[in-house]
Amino acid sequence: MKLAVWTYEGPPHVGAMRVATGMTGLHYVLHAPQGDTYADLLFTMIERRNHRPPVTFTTFQAADLGADTASLFKQACQNAYERFRPEAMIVGASCTAELIQDDPGGLAETMGLPIPTVALELPSYQRKENFGADETFYQIVRTLAKPTTKTTKVTANLIGPTALGFRHRDDISEVIALLDDMGIGVNVVAPMTASPDDIGRLSAAHFNVLMYPETAQSAARWMEREWGMAYTKTVPIGVGATRDFVAEVANIAERKPYLDESRLRLPWYSQSVDSNYLTGKRVFIFGDGTHVRAAARIARDEIGFEVVGVGCYNREQARGVRTLAKQYGVEALITDDYLEVERILANLEPELILGTQMERHIGKRLGIPCTVISAPVHVQDFPARYSPQMGIEGANVIFDTWVHPLVMGLEEHLLTMFRDDFEFHDEAGPSHHGVAHQTQSPTERRSDTDVIWLPAAQAELKKIPFFVRGKARRNTEVFASERGMAEISVDTLYEAKAHYAR
């Protein structure tokens, strides 16, 4: 076991919570000790949901371990049924409760509850959150879905979106619009917004749209195997992928492909003179496998970035990311250790990070701008406004959020260039005040290598563009240290530049 400040994924029962919280009419009874009862924090604080998650905990304590914890679980099940009257129930154990081996599924079965009860076997010490969501949805579909007559109109199920997912709420609306433009209806969206009754009629659709493979691939494959229901392989994130998705759906549904591209903003910008500033910028991409693969294509083919590294934290999608890395001529980073990710980022020194909430923090420490493209995320990535990642509007949102850190960074560089101007230098106060507020002049800064930067060298360093300034500073300090220099002058700065340019 390894202690960490951050984790990319929680234990698998958190994935089960995400499925249960996204659905309606379903309740999750979780055998868990005091301390594992944090569902409210995840969904009401981070996702800002206006209702509590449908999760009941047994909440046993250390003193209960010498007694009958199985009875505690059965009583919690009975209380949850009587209080919430769900249409179906899922039961399982948290990672800690798994150790006492009370078998929640077997206990629930002996109770004879008058609703379907799905037992979850989630190996907490071998698998993690995305696996938990995928396995939970798969077991729900296996238990509740039944063969039924197809809808008269051609329809699709949208499968994969869950609570606490990255922009899942808005992606649903965007994909529905794409299908509607081709005259294709939506039968069921699941898990999010679906009830147990909705799960029962999944087979009425003509095919499945697999929106997020990390949370619904097992269910999609099962429905294809059991009922012959095809499912889409393309995730419509980005302009090119959205076009491919529409073509794939049209082929499955035997429809003419149609995509209204009049609202797209990225293609014209990518062909403009202004976009030259972005061409060739070095980016590192890390997150869940689905979003990483989509982001790499957008970065290279639609914006003109140079992809210098890709990776994912969920090992279930490692094979696809490794294949992607070979296509892009880079080495795949498959890890759930954020310190390893930080080490790679420090070595690569990209000009932009496309990552998760973790990489946002890492980027702040390294002075590298970061745009979040994947879960795990924090409250700021659950905006109140419409902000999808999929489809036409998703491509526009991606265009905004990826380009802005670099463009605003250019503004920062221009301000730095004019820092010595009589109106903009550090000692000048705000120009709208009658009397400028004098600030203390900058002093010599001692670096991590105990090399002192002289004031003139510091001023010269500030003229270097922000996106390579950190690398220039570190290279110069290494250059000076290797030569036994105690101070860095302007001459040292340019000698180091010439040395590393060879």
C-alpha positions in Angstrom: 0.0 0.0 0.0 1.3 3.5 -0.9 0.2 6.7 0.8 -0.4 9.7 -1.5 -1.7 13.2 -1.2 -3.7 12.8 -4.4 -5.2 9.9 -6.3 -6.4 9.8 -9.9 -9.1 7.3 -9.1 -10.9 6.3 -5.9 -11.7 2.7 -4.9 -14.2 0.8 -7.1 -17.2 1.5 -4.8 -16.9 5.2 -5.7 -17.5 4.1 -9.3 -20.6 2.3 -8.1 -21.7 5.5 -6.3 -21.3 7.4 -9.6 -23.6 5.0 -11.4 -26.2 5.0 -8.6 -26.1 8.8 -8.2 -26.6 9.3 -11.9 -29.7 7.1 -12.0 -33.2 7.5 -10.5 -35.1 5.0 -8.6 -32.0 3.0 -7.6 -30.5 2.9 -4.1 -27.0 1.7 -3.1 -26.5 0.1 0.3 -22.8 0.1 1.1 -21.3 -1.9 3.9 -18.8 0.6 5.2 -17.1 1.7 8.4 -17.2 5.2 9.8 -14.8 7.2 7.7 -15.8 5.7 4.3 -19.0 7.7 4.3 -18.0 10.5 2.1 -20.5 10.3 -0.8 -22.2 13.6 0.1 -18.8 15.4 -0.2 -18.2 14.0 -3.7 -21.5 14.8 -5.2 -23.0 17.9 -3.4 -19.7 19.8 -2.9 -17.7 19.0 -6.0 -20.4 18.4 -8.6 -22.8 20.8 -6.8 -25.8 18.5 -7.1 -29.0 19.8 -5.6 -29.9 16.5 -3.9 -28.1 13.9 -1.8 -26.7 10.8 -3.4 -28.9 7.6 -3.0 -26.4 5.8 -0.8 -27.0 4.3 2.6 -24.0 3.2 4.8 -24.0 0.7 7.5 -21.4 2.9 9.3 -20.0 0.3 11.7 -17.3 1.3 14.2 -14.3 -0.6 15.7 -16.4 -1.6 18.7 -18.9 -3.4 16.4 -16.3 -5.7 14.9 -16.6 -8.0 17.9 -20.3 -8.3 17.4 -22.6 -9.2 14.5 -21.8 -6.8 11.6 -23.9 -8.9 9.2 -27.0 -7.9 11.2 -26.0 -4.3 10.9 -25.9 -4.6 7.1 -29.3 -6.4 6.9 -30.9 -3.7 9.1 -29.4 -1.0 6.9 -30.9 -2.6 3.8 -34.3 -2.9 5.4 -34.3 0.7 6.6 -33.2 1.9 3.2 -36.0 0.1 1.4 -38.6 1.3 3.8 -37.4 4.9 3.7 -36.7 5.4 0.0 -38.9 2.8 -1.7 -36.5 2.3 -4.6 -37.3 0.4 -7.7 -34.1 -1.6 -7.4 -31.1 -1.8 -5.1 -27.4 -2.5 -5.5 -25.4 -3.7 -2.5 -21.7 -4.0 -1.8 -18.8 -3.4 0.5 -16.3 -0.6 0.7 -12.6 -1.4 0.6 -12.3 -1.5 4.4 -15.5 -3.5 4.9 -14.3 -6.0 2.3 -11.8 -7.3 4.8 -14.4 -8.6 7.2 -16.0 -10.7 4.4 -19.7 -10.3 5.4 -20.9 -11.0 1.8 -23.5 -8.2 1.3 -24.9 -9.8 -1.8 -25.7 -13.1 0.0 -27.1 -11.3 3.0 -29.4 -9.2 0.8 -30.6 -12.2 -1.0 -31.8 -13.9 2.2 -33.9 -10.9 3.1 -36.5 -11.4 0.3 -36.9 -7.8 -0.6 -39.7 -7.3 -3.1 -37.4 -5.4 -5.6 -34.5 -6.6 -7.8 -31.2 -6.6 -5.8 -27.9 -6.5 -7.6 -24.9 -7.8 -5.7 -21.6 -6.1 -6.6 -18.3 -7.9 -6.3 -15.7 -5.1 -6.6 -12.1 -6.1 -5.8 -11.1 -3.0 -3.9 -7.4 -3.9 -3.7 -6.9 -4.8 -7.3 -9.2 -2.4 -9.2 -10.3 1.2 -9.1 -13.0 3.7 -9.7 -13.6 3.5 -13.5 -13.6 -0.3 -13.3 -16.2 0.0 -10.5 -18.5 2.2 -12.6 -18.1 -0.1 -15.6 -18.7 -3.3 -13.6 -21.6 -1.8 -11.7 -23.4 -0.7 -14.9 -22.7 -4.0 -16.6 -24.2 -6.0 -13.6 -27.3 -3.7 -13.6 -27.8 -4.2 -17.3 -27.4 -8.0 -17.0 -29.9 -8.1 -14.2 -32.6 -5.7 -15.3 -32.5 -5.5 -19.1 -34.8 -7.8 -21.0 -35.3 -8.6 -24.7 -38.2 -6.5 -26.2 -39.6 -5.2 -29.5 -37.6 -2.6 -31.3 -38.9 1.0 -31.5 -40.7 1.9 -34.8 -38.4 4.9 -35.3 -34.7 4.2 -35.5 -33.4 5.0 -32.0 -30.1 4.7 -30.1 -29.2 4.3 -26.4 -26.5 6.7 -25.1 -24.5 4.7 -22.6 -21.7 5.7 -20.3 -22.4 9.1 -18.7 -22.4 9.0 -14.9 -22.4 11.4 -12.0 -19.1 13.1 -11.3 -18.1 12.6 -14.9 -16.2 15.3 -16.9 -18.9 17.4 -18.7 -21.2 14.3 -19.1 -24.4 16.3 -18.5 -23.7 18.6 -21.4 -22.2 15.9 -23.7 -25.6 14.1 -23.5 -27.4 17.2 -25.0 -24.8 17.6 -27.7 -24.9 13.9 -28.9 -28.8 13.9 -28.8 -28.6 17.0 -31.2 -26.2 15.2 -33.5 -28.6 12.2 -33.7 -31.7 14.3 -34.1 -30.2 16.1 -37.1 -30.1 12.6 -38.8 -33.6 11.7 -37.8 -32.5 9.3 -35.1 -34.2 9.3 -31.7 -32.9 8.4 -28.3 -34.4 5.4 -26.5 -32.6 5.5 -23.2 -29.7 7.5 -21.7 -27.9 5.4 -19.1 -26.7 5.3 -16.4 -27.3 9.0 -16.0 -31.0 10.0 -15.9 -32.1 6.3 -16.3 -34.4 4.4 -13.9 -34.5 0.6 -13.5 -37.5 0.6 -15.8 -35.5 2.4 -18.4 -32.7 -0.2 -18.1 -35.3 -2.9 -18.8 -36.1 -1.5 -22.2 -32.5 -0.9 -23.5 -33.0 -3.6 -26.1 -35.7 -1.6 -27.8 -33.1 0.6 -29.4 -31.5 -0.3 -32.7 -27.9 0.4 -31.6 -25.8 1.9 -28.7 -23.8 5.0 -28.7 -20.8 4.3 -26.4 -20.0 7.7 -25.1 -17.4 6.8 -22.5 -15.7 3.4 -22.9 -14.2 3.6 -19.5 -17.6 3.3 -17.8 -19.8 1.3 -20.2 -17.7 -0.8 -22.6 -18.6 -4.1 -20.7 -22.3 -3.4 -21.0 -22.0 -2.4 -24.7 -20.2 -5.7 -25.5 -22.7 -7.7 -23.5 -25.6 -6.2 -25.4 -23.8 -6.8 -28.7 -23.2 -10.4 -27.8 -26.7 -11.1 -26.3 -28.9 -9.1 -28.7 -26.7 -8.3 -31.7 -26.8 -4.5 -30.9 -24.0 -2.7 -32.6 -22.3 0.1 -30.7 -20.2 3.1 -31.9 -16.4 3.0 -31.6 -15.8 6.7 -32.2 -16.1 9.2 -29.4 -17.1 12.6 -30.9 -14.6 14.9 -29.2 -13.1 17.3 -31.7 -14.0 18.3 -35.2 -12.5 15.3 -37.0 -13.9 12.8 -34.5 -17.3 14.3 -34.7 -17.3 14.0 -38.5 -16.2 10.4 -38.1 -18.9 9.7 -35.5 -21.6 11.0 -37.8 -20.4 8.9 -40.6 -20.2 5.8 -38.3 -23.8 6.4 -37.0 -25.1 6.9 -40.5 -23.6 3.6 -41.6 -25.0 1.7 -38.6 -28.5 3.3 -38.9 -28.5 3.2 -42.7 -29.0 7.0 -42.8 -27.5 9.7 -44.9 -24.8 11.5 -42.8 -25.5 15.1 -41.9 -23.5 17.5 -39.8 -24.2 21.3 -39.5 -20.7 22.8 -39.3 -21.9 26.4 -39.6 -21.2 27.0 -35.8 -17.7 25.6 -35.8 -15.0 28.2 -34.9 -11.8 26.1 -34.8 -11.3 25.3 -38.6 -11.2 28.9 -39.8 -8.9 29.9 -36.9 -6.5 27.1 -37.6 -6.2 28.5 -41.2 -5.7 32.1 -40.1 -2.5 34.1 -39.6 -3.3 34.4 -35.9 -3.0 30.7 -35.4 0.7 30.7 -36.4 1.5 31.6 -32.8 0.1 28.2 -31.8 1.8 26.0 -34.4 4.4 23.7 -33.1 3.8 24.4 -29.4 4.9 21.4 -27.4 2.1 19.8 -25.4 1.9 16.9 -22.9 -1.4 15.0 -22.6 -2.5 12.9 -19.6 -5.8 11.7 -18.2 -8.3 8.9 -18.8 -7.6 6.9 -22.0 -10.8 8.1 -23.8 -10.0 11.8 -23.5 -6.3 11.4 -24.0 -6.8 9.7 -27.4 -9.3 12.4 -28.5 -7.1 15.2 -27.2 -4.0 14.0 -29.1 -5.8 14.0 -32.4 -7.2 17.5 -31.8 -3.8 18.8 -30.7 -1.8 17.5 -33.6 -4.3 17.5 -36.5 -6.6 20.4 -35.8 -4.5 23.0 -33.9 -1.0 22.1 -35.0 0.6 21.4 -31.7 3.5 19.0 -31.3 2.6 16.2 -29.0 5.7 15.4 -26.9 4.1 12.9 -24.4 0.8 11.0 -23.7 -0.3 8.9 -20.9 -3.2 7.6 -18.8 -3.9 6.6 -15.2 -6.5 3.9 -15.8 -4.7 0.7 -16.8 -7.8 -0.8 -18.4 -7.2 1.7 -21.3 -3.4 1.4 -21.3 -3.2 -0.7 -24.5 -5.0 1.9 -26.6 -2.8 4.7 -25.2 0.4 2.7 -25.9 -0.8 2.2 -29.5 -1.5 5.9 -29.8 2.0 6.8 -28.4 3.6 4.6 -31.1 1.7 6.5 -33.8 2.8 9.8 -32.4 6.4 8.7 -31.9 6.5 9.2 -28.2 6.7 7.0 -25.1 3.4 6.2 -23.3 3.3 7.0 -19.6 1.0 4.6 -17.8 0.9 5.4 -14.1 -1.4 6.4 -11.3 1.6 8.1 -9.4 1.3 11.9 -9.8 4.9 12.3 -8.7 6.0 10.2 -11.7 3.9 12.5 -13.9 5.5 15.5 -12.4 9.0 14.1 -12.9 8.2 13.5 -16.6 6.7 17.0 -17.0 9.8 18.6 -15.4 12.1 16.7 -17.8 10.0 17.4 -21.0 9.2 21.1 -20.1 6.2 21.4 -22.5 4.6 24.7 -23.3 1.1 23.4 -22.4 -0.3 20.6 -20.4 -3.6 19.0 -21.3 -4.5 17.0 -18.2 -6.5 16.6 -15.0 -6.9 18.5 -11.8 -3.7 16.9 -10.7 -1.7 18.3 -13.7 -3.2 21.7 -13.0 -1.5 21.7 -9.6 1.7 20.3 -11.1 1.6 23.0 -13.8 1.3 25.7 -11.2 4.4 24.4 -9.4 6.4 24.1 -12.6 5.2 27.4 -14.2 3.5 25.6 -17.1 0.0 26.5 -18.2 -2.5 23.6 -18.0 -6.0 23.0 -19.4 -8.2 20.3 -17.9 -9.4 17.7 -20.4 -10.3 14.8 -18.2 -11.5 13.6 -14.8 -10.5 13.8 -11.9 -11.6 17.4 -11.7 -12.7 19.9 -9.1 -15.6 22.2 -8.7 -14.5 24.7 -11.3 -14.8 22.0 -14.0 -18.5 21.6 -13.3 -19.6 25.0 -14.7 -23.2 26.2 -14.4 -23.1 27.2 -18.1 -23.4 24.8 -21.0 -19.9 23.6 -21.6 -19.7 20.2 -23.4 -16.7 18.4 -24.9 -18.5 16.4 -27.5 -20.0 17.5 -30.8 -19.9 20.9 -32.5 -20.3 23.1 -29.4 -17.8 20.8 -27.6 -15.2 21.6 -30.3 -15.8 25.3 -29.8 -15.4 24.9 -26.0 -12.2 23.0 -26.5 -10.9 25.6 -28.9 -11.5 28.3 -26.2 -10.1 26.5 -23.2 -7.0 25.2 -25.0 -6.0 28.3 -26.8 -6.7 30.9 -24.0 -3.8 29.9 -21.7 -1.3 30.3 -24.5 -2.8 33.6 -25.9 -3.1 35.1 -22.4 0.5 33.9 -21.8 1.5 36.0 -24.8 -0.1 39.0 -23.2 1.9 38.3 -20.0 5.1 38.1 -22.1 4.3 41.5 -23.7 3.8 43.1 -20.3 7.1 41.6 -19.2 8.8 43.0 -22.3 7.6 46.5 -21.4 8.4 46.1 -17.7 11.2 48.7 -17.9 9.0 51.3 -19.6 8.5 54.4 -17.5 4.8 53.6 -17.1 5.0 49.8 -16.7 8.1 49.1 -14.7 7.8 47.4 -11.3 8.3 50.6 -9.2 5.5 52.4 -11.1 2.1 52.3 -9.3 -1.3 51.9 -11.0 -1.6 54.4 -13.8 -5.2 55.4 -12.7 -3.9 56.7 -9.4 -2.9 60.3 -9.1 0.3 59.5 -7.2 2.0 56.3 -8.2 2.4 53.8 -5.3 6.1 52.9 -5.0 6.9 49.3 -4.5 10.1 47.9 -3.2 12.7 47.2 -5.9 13.4 43.6 -6.6 16.4 42.1 -4.8 18.8 39.4 -5.8 17.2 36.0 -5.8 19.1 32.9 -4.5 18.2 29.9 -6.6 17.9 26.3 -5.6 21.4 25.7 -6.7 22.8 28.5 -4.4 23.8 30.6 -7.4 23.0 34.3 -7.1 21.3 36.1 -10.0 22.6 39.7 -10.4 19.9 42.4 -10.9 21.0 43.0 -14.5 20.8 39.3 -15.3 17.3 39.1 -13.7 16.1 41.9 -15.9 17.5 40.3 -19.0 15.9 37.0 -18.0 12.4 38.7 -17.9 12.7 39.5 -21.6 12.7 35.9 -22.5 9.2 34.6 -23.4 7.4 33.1 -20.5 6.9 29.7 -22.1 10.7 29.0 -22.2 11.8 31.3 -19.4 11.8 28.5 -16.8 13.9 26.3 -19.0 16.4 29.2 -19.7 16.7 29.9 -16.0 17.3 26.2 -15.1 19.8 25.7 -17.9 21.7 28.9 -16.9 21.9 27.8 -13.2 23.2 24.4 -14.2 25.7 26.0 -16.5 27.0 28.3 -13.8 27.1 25.5 -11.1 29.1 23.2 -13.3 31.7 25.9 -13.8 31.8 26.9 -10.1 30.3 30.3 -10.7 28.7 31.9 -7.6 26.9 34.7 -9.5 25.0 34.9 -12.8 25.6 38.0 -14.9 24.2 39.0 -18.2 27.3 37.5 -19.9 26.7 34.2 -18.1 23.1 34.1 -19.3 24.2 34.5 -22.9 27.1 32.1 -22.6 24.7 29.4 -21.3 22.3 30.1 -24.2 25.1 29.7 -26.7 26.3 26.5 -24.9 22.9 24.8 -25.1 22.2 26.0 -28.6 25.1 23.9 -29.9 
